[in-house]
C-alpha cells in the first residue's frame, strides 16, 4: 500500500496551507520551493519506499508509464509536478510572479440608466497581501500557483487510491 507516499502527500497539504497564510514574499518562495519538492517526492517515495512491496512496485511502475504518456488527464504530472520541480530545484528559477504586488487589468462594462450605449472602463488593480500569486508560464499561466498545487495534490490522492485499489485486487 501507499502509506509512505501518503505521508508526504499529507505534508504537501500542510505546505499548501502555509503558502495560503504567508505574507512575506521571501518566506513564501521558501515555502513554495518546499511544496514543489514535496509534491514531486510523493512519486519518489512511492517508488523507493512503498515500492519495496513488489506488488506496489509493479503497479506504480505501470502507472508511471501512463503518467509520462500524452494523456491530458496526467498533464499535471508532466507539466507541473515534474517540470516545476526540475526548473526550481535544478536551476532555482521560479515560475511564479516575482513581485510582492501583482497588477491585474480589468475591463468593466457599465450599463447606462435608461437609453444610451454601454461604457467600457479599463482599470488596473494592485493586489497585495498574498491574494494572487500567478504562474507566469506553461499550461497554467495566469492561474494562482496554490490552485495548481491543490490540483496536483488532488491528482496524487486519486492516483494513490487507484494504486491501492489495484494492489488490493492482486492480493485477492
Order of alpha helices (4+ residues) and beta strands (2+ residues): alpha-alpha-alpha-alpha-beta-beta-alpha
